[in-house]
Amino acid sequence: MKTDVIIVGAGPTGLSLACQLIRYGIDFVIVDKKEKITPYSKAIGVQARTLEIYEQINLADNLIKQGTLAEKVRLAEGGKVRGEVNLANIGGEMSPYPFLLLVEQSMHEHLLYEFVKSNGKDVLWNTELENFTQDEAGVKATTKNADGMTEAVEARFLVGCDGSKSPVRHALDLQFEGSTFERLFYVADVQIDWEYSHDALMVCLAQSTITAFFPLPGEKRYRIVGTFPENEDRREGEILYEEIEKQIIKDTEFELDIHDVNWFSVYKVHSRRVEKFSRGRCFLAGDSAHVHTPAGAQGMNTGIQDAYNLAWKLALVLRGKANIGLLETYNEERLENAKHLLKTTDRLFDFGASEDSIVAFIRTHIFPFIANAALHLKTVQNYIFPLVSQIGINYRKSSLSENDDFFRVKAGDRMPYFLYENMSIYERLKQPKFHLLSFSDGQNKLPNFSQELTEFSEFVDFHEFPIFPNIADTFGSNESFVILLRPDNYIGFIAKANELENLRNYLNRYFI
């Protein structure tokens, strides 16, 4: 069997990568040792940036219909609600999806899998990667199915999306650096009878533990996530569900009846990342490259962004439109993000469950009463929402980012969201190409970019816009300027409109 890319693992990261490769017309083989998509809810938080990615392949609205919007958070302590935080439209005008979506991973994976199948592809279920080798020409792998039958697969590249215990990572001999939290976490999908309505996320803050209740679609259905005390010295498999429920009641002090337990798990959390996201023609994405605490619902969304970053680069190289050096920027950009992510999630968890007496006092006696007021300050919203929603991730330090300090928005930033003629700017950016956006002040004639850059027209499209007041405010410029957007809608190049030669030099640096 010959193909362009072998994808190992058909979880959210692997399936997302498959969807993106379909978008670029790249052939692939995707294998997974499971027999089908997960039947469990697992990761449930879907951030705004993920929905922006799905919007390009018309999946965002379908996923939203299957989930629940987290519109408010109740903060409880000692069995009583001490404060309530309104999350509705917290993202304001920063994204077309200014909210956190709660949808079960099983439903999420099903949507991605149906997209793959509707485009004539499928997952080789019950099939695992037995071994692989690589050289300058490509990768040669052997797969084995449940019947023990083996098959040789040749590809130009291989991507390991095979989870935290990643056989691909081990075979590449890449270190998984970091630490393991001593305390045990638990998760359970249940139904609950209690006095509280089903329209809010409930977070219970205690002296040394944290317990959260996430509303799921369906009557009285919740995901419960919590921690055991730090002195719990048993292993994951030794704890029964009854002990989890006992801990929930003790920590929350709620009067509640938990029933219809659909699934539960007890586990230790690791905070780790690889030293490098690639070796030769083999790459890592998702949990195979980074794992961390569940704080902030970042993990699955980060894996999906790994796939989104890698796909367009693989596509251009495979189609002969870019030199192979472009692929080095995958490690450059996503490793930096992984380092930052681990620091952020560790800090969030430390605040939520630290046993330090001062932190615990602030968490239980001050934070619930000031959280709502604080979150409605514009400065706080402008910091919190981009951080949690992942729209604030940037590649400003990347070699693909050519900056001009004249602008408020920088090369390496995600393309800001704004409306143009009452329509999201993203509606014009769905083609799997680079997008050259020229903005005119109406006084100085712009170069005819489509004619001046004809050698790049196969993989660049061209758009012209007047500088309306909302655009001038977004970018901090009333003068004509030009932006080159990468296929993942990150800004690669931004400059005044007369810098045509600098733009051509930028394109020539990576593209054939």
C-alpha positions in Angstrom: 0.0 0.0 0.0 1.4 3.4 -1.0 0.2 6.7 0.3 1.3 10.3 1.2 0.8 10.2 5.0 0.4 7.5 7.6 -1.7 8.7 10.5 -1.4 6.5 13.6 -4.4 7.0 16.0 -8.0 8.0 15.2 -8.9 10.1 18.2 -9.8 13.8 17.8 -6.3 14.7 16.8 -5.8 12.0 14.2 -9.3 12.4 12.8 -8.9 16.2 12.6 -5.6 15.7 10.7 -7.4 13.4 8.3 -10.1 16.0 7.8 -7.5 18.7 7.0 -5.6 16.4 4.6 -8.9 15.7 2.8 -9.3 19.5 2.5 -6.0 19.8 0.8 -6.4 16.7 -1.4 -3.7 14.7 0.2 -3.9 10.9 0.3 -3.4 9.1 3.7 -3.9 5.9 5.6 -5.2 6.2 9.1 -4.9 3.2 11.5 -6.2 2.6 15.1 -5.9 -0.4 17.3 -9.4 0.3 18.7 -12.4 -1.3 17.1 -14.3 2.0 16.6 -14.5 5.6 17.8 -14.6 5.9 21.6 -18.0 5.2 23.3 -17.0 7.4 26.2 -17.4 11.1 26.8 -13.8 11.8 27.8 -12.8 15.3 26.8 -15.8 17.6 26.6 -14.7 21.2 26.3 -14.5 22.6 22.8 -12.9 26.0 22.6 -13.6 28.9 20.2 -10.4 28.3 18.2 -11.4 24.7 17.5 -14.8 25.9 16.2 -13.1 28.5 14.0 -11.1 25.6 12.5 -14.2 23.5 12.0 -16.0 26.4 10.4 -13.7 26.1 7.3 -15.1 22.6 6.6 -18.7 23.4 7.7 -18.6 21.3 10.9 -18.9 24.0 13.6 -22.7 24.4 13.5 -23.3 20.7 13.6 -21.0 20.3 16.6 -22.7 23.2 18.5 -26.1 21.6 17.9 -25.0 18.5 19.7 -23.5 20.2 22.7 -24.3 22.6 25.6 -23.1 26.2 25.9 -21.4 26.9 29.3 -23.2 30.2 29.8 -22.5 30.6 33.5 -20.5 29.2 36.4 -21.7 28.9 39.9 -18.9 29.0 42.6 -19.7 27.0 45.7 -18.1 26.5 49.1 -19.3 24.6 52.1 -22.5 23.3 50.4 -23.7 26.7 49.3 -23.4 28.8 46.1 -21.2 31.9 47.0 -21.1 33.5 43.6 -22.1 33.2 40.0 -20.1 34.2 36.9 -21.9 35.1 33.7 -20.0 33.6 30.8 -22.5 34.4 28.1 -20.7 36.2 25.3 -17.6 36.5 27.3 -15.6 36.6 24.1 -17.5 39.7 23.0 -16.4 40.6 19.5 -13.2 38.5 19.6 -14.6 35.4 17.9 -17.8 34.2 16.1 -17.9 31.6 18.9 -17.5 33.6 22.1 -18.2 30.7 24.5 -17.1 27.3 25.8 -19.0 24.4 24.1 -19.5 21.2 26.1 -19.9 18.2 23.9 -18.9 14.6 24.6 -15.8 13.3 22.8 -17.7 10.3 21.4 -20.1 12.6 19.6 -17.3 14.9 18.6 -15.3 12.0 17.1 -18.4 10.7 15.3 -18.8 14.0 13.5 -15.2 14.0 12.3 -15.4 10.4 11.3 -18.5 10.9 9.3 -16.7 13.8 7.4 -13.8 11.4 6.7 -16.2 8.7 5.4 -18.3 11.1 3.4 -15.1 12.0 1.5 -14.4 8.4 0.5 -11.9 7.5 3.2 -12.1 5.3 6.3 -10.1 4.3 9.3 -8.4 0.9 9.4 -9.8 -0.1 12.8 -8.4 -3.0 14.8 -5.1 -2.3 13.2 -1.9 -1.2 14.9 1.5 0.0 13.7 3.9 -2.9 14.3 7.1 -1.1 13.2 8.5 1.5 10.8 11.7 2.8 9.4 12.5 6.0 7.6 15.1 7.5 5.3 15.4 10.6 3.1 12.8 9.3 0.6 10.1 8.4 3.1 8.7 6.0 5.6 8.2 2.2 5.4 5.8 0.7 8.0 4.2 -2.6 8.8 0.6 -2.8 10.2 -1.1 -5.7 11.8 -4.8 -6.3 12.2 -6.8 -8.2 14.8 -6.5 -11.4 12.7 -2.7 -11.1 12.8 -2.5 -10.2 9.1 0.3 -7.8 8.3 0.6 -5.3 5.5 3.4 -3.1 4.3 2.7 0.6 3.9 5.0 3.1 2.2 4.5 6.9 2.7 6.3 10.1 2.4 5.5 11.0 6.0 4.1 9.5 9.3 2.3 11.3 12.1 1.8 9.8 15.5 -1.5 10.8 17.1 -1.4 7.7 19.3 -1.8 9.1 22.8 0.2 9.7 25.9 1.9 6.3 25.8 2.7 6.8 22.1 4.5 3.8 20.5 5.6 6.2 17.7 7.2 8.5 20.2 9.0 5.6 21.9 10.2 4.3 18.5 11.6 7.8 17.6 13.4 7.8 21.0 12.0 11.2 21.9 12.0 12.1 25.6 8.8 13.0 27.4 9.9 15.5 29.9 8.0 16.7 32.9 6.4 15.5 36.1 3.4 13.6 37.6 1.0 15.1 40.1 0.9 13.0 43.2 -2.8 13.3 43.8 -5.4 11.2 42.0 -8.1 12.7 39.8 -11.5 11.2 39.1 -14.1 11.7 36.4 -17.6 10.3 36.2 -20.6 10.8 33.8 -23.8 10.6 35.9 -27.3 11.9 36.4 -27.9 14.1 39.5 -31.0 15.0 41.4 -30.5 18.3 43.4 -31.9 21.8 43.8 -29.8 23.4 41.1 -30.8 24.1 37.5 -29.1 22.4 34.6 -27.9 25.6 32.9 -24.6 26.2 34.6 -21.2 24.7 35.3 -20.8 24.2 39.1 -17.3 24.6 40.7 -17.0 23.6 44.3 -13.9 25.1 46.1 -12.6 23.3 49.2 -9.6 23.6 51.4 -7.4 21.3 49.4 -9.6 19.8 46.6 -11.7 21.0 43.7 -14.9 19.4 42.3 -16.6 20.6 39.1 -20.0 19.6 37.6 -20.3 20.1 33.8 -23.9 20.0 32.3 -24.2 17.6 29.4 -27.0 17.3 26.9 -29.9 15.4 28.3 -32.0 15.7 31.5 -29.9 15.9 34.7 -26.8 14.6 33.0 -23.4 15.9 34.3 -19.7 15.2 34.0 -18.1 15.4 37.4 -14.4 16.0 37.7 -12.5 16.2 41.0 -9.5 15.4 43.0 -8.7 13.2 46.0 -6.6 14.7 48.8 -2.9 14.8 48.2 -2.3 12.1 50.8 -4.3 9.4 48.9 -1.7 6.7 48.3 -3.6 4.1 46.5 -3.3 3.2 42.8 -5.9 4.1 40.2 -7.4 0.6 39.8 -7.9 0.2 43.5 -10.6 2.8 43.9 -14.3 1.9 43.4 -17.0 4.3 42.3 -18.6 4.3 45.8 -15.4 5.9 47.1 -15.6 8.6 44.4 -19.2 9.4 45.4 -18.2 9.5 49.1 -15.4 12.0 48.2 -17.8 14.2 46.1 -20.3 14.5 49.0 -17.6 15.2 51.5 -15.9 17.9 49.4 -19.0 19.7 48.1 -21.2 19.3 51.2 -24.2 19.3 48.8 -27.4 17.4 49.3 -27.6 15.4 46.0 -28.6 12.0 44.6 -26.1 10.7 42.0 -27.5 7.8 39.9 -27.2 6.3 36.4 -23.4 6.2 36.4 -22.5 5.8 32.8 -18.8 5.8 33.1 -16.0 6.7 35.6 -12.3 6.7 35.7 -9.5 7.4 38.3 -6.1 8.5 37.1 -3.0 10.4 37.8 -2.3 13.5 35.8 1.0 14.1 34.1 2.5 17.4 33.0 4.9 16.5 30.2 6.0 17.4 26.7 8.4 16.1 24.1 11.8 17.6 23.5 10.9 17.9 19.8 7.7 17.4 17.8 9.5 15.6 14.9 12.4 13.5 13.8 13.1 13.1 10.2 9.9 12.4 8.3 7.9 11.5 11.4 5.9 13.9 13.5 3.9 13.8 16.8 0.6 15.6 17.5 -1.8 15.7 20.4 -1.2 13.7 23.6 1.7 11.9 22.1 3.5 15.2 22.2 2.1 16.9 25.4 -0.1 16.0 28.4 -1.2 18.2 31.3 -3.9 18.8 33.9 -7.5 19.2 32.7 -7.6 22.8 33.9 -9.0 25.1 31.3 -10.1 22.3 28.9 -7.0 22.7 26.8 -5.7 19.2 25.9 -8.0 18.0 23.0 -8.2 21.5 21.5 -4.4 21.8 21.5 -4.1 18.4 19.6 -6.5 19.6 17.0 -4.4 22.8 16.6 -1.3 20.7 16.2 -3.0 18.9 13.3 -4.2 22.2 11.8 -0.7 23.6 11.9 0.9 20.5 10.4 -1.6 19.7 7.6 -1.1 22.7 5.4 2.7 22.4 5.6 2.6 18.7 4.7 0.3 19.5 1.8 2.5 22.2 0.3 5.6 20.0 0.5 3.8 17.0 -0.9 2.4 19.0 -3.8 5.8 20.4 -4.6 4.9 24.0 -3.8 7.3 24.4 -0.9 10.7 23.1 0.1 10.9 20.6 2.9 12.4 23.2 5.3 8.9 24.5 5.8 8.2 21.4 8.0 10.8 22.5 10.5 8.4 25.3 11.5 5.9 22.8 12.9 8.3 21.9 15.7 9.3 25.6 16.1 5.8 26.8 16.5 4.1 24.0 18.4 6.9 23.2 20.8 6.8 26.8 22.0 3.1 26.6 22.5 3.4 23.3 24.4 5.9 24.9 26.8 3.6 27.8 27.5 0.6 25.5 27.8 2.1 23.4 30.5 3.0 26.4 32.6 -0.5 27.9 32.3 -2.4 24.7 33.1 -0.1 24.0 36.1 -0.8 27.4 37.5 -4.5 27.1 37.0 -4.5 23.7 38.8 -2.3 25.1 41.7 -4.8 27.9 42.3 -7.8 25.5 42.2 -6.5 22.8 44.5 -3.3 24.1 46.3 -3.1 23.2 50.0 -1.2 26.5 50.8 -3.3 28.2 53.5 -3.1 31.7 51.9 -4.1 30.4 48.4 -6.9 28.3 49.9 -8.3 31.3 51.8 -8.3 33.4 48.6 -9.9 30.6 46.6 -12.7 29.8 49.1 -13.4 33.2 50.8 -12.5 35.9 48.3 -12.6 34.6 44.7 -16.3 33.5 44.6 -17.4 37.0 45.6 -15.3 39.0 43.2 -15.1 36.7 40.2 -18.2 37.9 38.3 -17.4 41.6 38.7 -13.8 41.0 37.7 -14.7 39.1 34.6 -16.9 41.9 33.4 -14.0 44.3 33.3 -12.9 44.7 29.6 -9.2 44.3 30.5 -9.9 41.0 32.3 -12.0 39.7 29.4 -9.3 40.7 26.9 -6.8 38.6 28.9 -8.9 35.6 30.0 -10.9 34.8 26.9 -8.0 34.7 24.4 -6.0 32.6 26.9 -8.6 30.0 27.5 -10.3 29.9 24.1 -6.8 29.6 22.4 -7.5 32.4 20.0 -4.6 34.2 21.7 -2.0 31.6 20.7 0.6 33.3 18.5 3.7 32.5 16.5 5.3 35.9 16.6 8.8 34.3 17.2 8.4 31.9 14.3 10.7 32.2 11.3 7.5 32.4 9.2 6.5 35.7 10.8 7.8 38.9 9.2 6.8 41.8 11.4 6.3 45.5 10.9 6.0 47.3 14.3 3.8 49.9 12.7 0.7 47.8 13.3 -1.3 46.9 16.4 -1.7 43.3 15.1 1.6 41.5 14.5 2.8 38.8 12.1 2.3 35.5 13.9 -1.1 36.5 15.3 -4.3 34.7 14.4 -6.3 36.8 11.9 -8.5 39.0 14.1 -12.2 38.5 13.8 -14.3 41.4 12.5 -17.4 41.9 10.4 -17.2 43.1 6.8 -20.5 44.0 5.1 -22.3 42.3 8.1 -20.4 39.0 7.5 -17.6 37.4 9.4 -14.3 37.9 7.7 -13.7 34.2 8.1 -16.4 33.5 5.6 -14.0 34.8 2.9 -11.1 32.7 4.1 -12.3 29.1 3.8 -10.3 28.1 0.7 -7.3 25.9 1.6 -4.8 28.5 0.4 -2.8 31.5 1.4 -4.9 34.7 1.4 -3.5 38.0 0.4 -5.7 40.7 1.9 -5.0 44.3 0.7 -6.7 47.2 2.6 -7.1 50.5 0.8 -7.3 54.0 2.4 -8.9 55.2 -0.9 -6.1 57.8 -1.5 -3.1 55.8 -2.6 -3.4 53.3 -5.5 -2.6 49.8 -4.4 -0.4 47.4 -6.5 -2.3 44.9 -8.5 -1.1 42.0 -6.4 -2.8 39.3 -8.4 -0.9 40.4 -11.6 2.3 41.2 -9.8 2.5 37.8 -8.0 1.2 35.5 -10.8 3.9 32.9 -10.1 2.1 32.2 -6.7 -1.5 32.4 -7.9 -2.0 28.6 -7.7 -1.8 28.6 -3.9 -2.6 32.3 -3.1 -5.9 34.0 -3.5 -6.5 37.7 -3.4 -8.9 40.0 -1.6 -9.3 43.8 -1.5 -11.1 45.8 1.2 -11.6 49.4 2.0 -10.3 50.4 5.5 -13.6 50.8 7.3 -13.5 52.3 10.8 -13.7 48.8 12.5 -10.8 47.6 10.4 -8.7 50.7 11.2 -9.4 50.2 14.9 -8.5 46.5 14.7 -5.2 46.9 13.0 -4.3 50.4 14.3 -3.8 51.9 10.8 -5.7 54.3 8.5 -3.1 53.9 5.8 -3.2 51.3 3.1 -1.6 48.0 4.1 -1.4 44.3 3.1 -1.6 41.0 4.9 -0.5 37.6 3.8 -2.4 35.0 5.7 -1.2 31.4 6.0 -3.7 28.6 5.2 -4.3 28.3 8.9 -5.4 31.9 9.1 -2.3 33.1 11.0 -0.6 36.3 9.7 2.7 35.5 8.0 3.5 39.0 6.6 2.0 42.4 7.4 3.3 45.7 5.9 2.4 48.9 4.3 1.0 48.3 0.8 4.0 49.6 -1.1 6.3 46.8 0.1 5.7 44.5 -2.8 9.3 43.3 -3.1 9.5 42.4 0.5 6.3 40.4 0.1 7.8 38.6 -3.0 11.0 37.8 -1.1 8.9 36.4 1.8 7.1 34.0 -0.5 10.3 33.0 -2.3 11.9 32.1 1.0 9.9 28.9 1.4 7.9 28.3 -1.8 9.0 26.8 -5.1 
